[in-house]
């Protein structure tokens, strides 16, 4: 029998519309997704992170001072610990509206907080209130790990969801249709066994395809490249000690505009309307278009003829880069995306 296709409009009960996979208990889908802001810098303390391998969707995008940060989205399964949690940025406002999430973050610059905390979705935002030691609970879903040392801020996705419900934050199932899933890779792709995304000499990432698992595994910068060359180490998850991987890796190309210059740099990323993208699955890359036609639309991909691009069932990591990004293929099947600001 042919594999079943799910989406973009119809998802049977128990099928996660953000992964195309069946969940263990369909009741988990009767709530909002939970999003958490995660920081991987500095590498000597903030790695490995907690919980990122349990996320359905992760956005990795430029923040400031040469560094990116993660917006990790959990829906089909929970993570008992997620972090280290750090401050939000302007693009988070778009992502919260796109996926209708509960969103936990560690405060932000006044310009960013003004936008987030004065928006219609502000009740869905969760910041640290009373300081509490880990583990997190429904009363204190954000907690402190190693408070006398690194003092990490961590959370639990189930505790964050329960906290929202207990505090009368609307937390029923949302309309998350839009993505299309099909197990068989489409024709017309080019070889892509590897993809490197470089934000700066101190922040770069490589995705390597492993045919045995059918997923791309993530490697992270392991030294500050000041001309001697890049060095990588596997990015693992403290919850399961496994290397982070994804069935889909998508490079989204979007305009980046400076709102506030360094040293307190703030960047506006315009992820609305449509733009070019490079979608990787099953060792292939496809030049496609990303689409977000309305504020509340879940981002999806289309081919040049307008037909829907099929995500492989599983998790998706989006690497967001600017329109000035240098895109090359140094070797056959090895793609490189060097993010550059205007």
VENDAGI-V174470 format. One record per backbone hydrogen bond with DSSP energy under -0.5 kcal/mol. CO is the residue of the C=O (numbers start at 1). NH is the residue of the N-H. Records with the same first field share a line. If there is no record, write none. Layout:
CO: NH, NH
//
This chain:
6: 181
8: 178
9: 11
10: 7
12: 15
14: 16, 23
16: 19, 20
19: 314
21: 16
25: 28
26: 29
27: 30
29: 31
31: 174
33: 102
34: 74
35: 104
36: 38, 72
37: 86
38: 70
42: 45, 46
43: 47
49: 238
50: 83
51: 54
52: 55
56: 316
57: 73
58: 60, 318
59: 61, 71
60: 320
61: 69
64: 67
67: 63, 64
69: 61
70: 38, 72
71: 59
72: 36
73: 56, 57
74: 34
79: 157
82: 155
83: 50
84: 39
86: 106
89: 92
90: 93, 94
91: 94, 95
92: 96
93: 97
94: 98
95: 99
96: 100, 101
99: 33
102: 35
103: 126
104: 37
105: 107
107: 88
109: 113
110: 114
111: 115
112: 116
113: 117
114: 118
116: 119
119: 122
121: 124
122: 125
124: 103
126: 105
132: 144
140: 137
141: 156
143: 154
144: 134
145: 152
146: 149, 151
152: 145, 154
153: 85
154: 143
155: 82
156: 160
157: 161
158: 162
159: 163
160: 164
161: 165
162: 166
163: 167
164: 169
165: 168
168: 170
174: 176
177: 298
179: 178
180: 311
181: 6
190: 285
193: 209
194: 335
195: 207
196: 337
197: 199, 205
198: 339
200: 203
201: 225
203: 199, 200
204: 221
205: 197
206: 219
207: 195
208: 217
209: 211
210: 213, 214, 215
215: 210
216: 246
217: 208
218: 235
219: 206
220: 233
223: 225
224: 226
231: 222, 223
233: 220
234: 236
235: 244
236: 49
237: 241
242: 237
244: 218
246: 216
248: 317
249: 280
250: 252, 319
251: 278
252: 254, 321
255: 270
257: 268
260: 266
261: 264
263: 265
266: 259, 260
267: 269
268: 257, 270
269: 271
270: 272
272: 274
273: 292
275: 290
276: 253
277: 288
278: 251, 280
279: 286
280: 249
281: 284
283: 192
284: 281
285: 190
286: 279, 288
288: 277
289: 302
290: 275
291: 300
292: 273
294: 297
300: 291
301: 309
302: 289
303: 306
307: 303
309: 311
311: 182
315: 247, 248
316: 58
317: 250, 319
318: 60, 320
319: 252, 321
320: 62
321: 254
322: 325
325: 327
326: 328, 338
328: 336
331: 334
333: 193, 194, 335
334: 331
335: 196
336: 328, 338
337: 198, 339
338: 326
340: 324
//
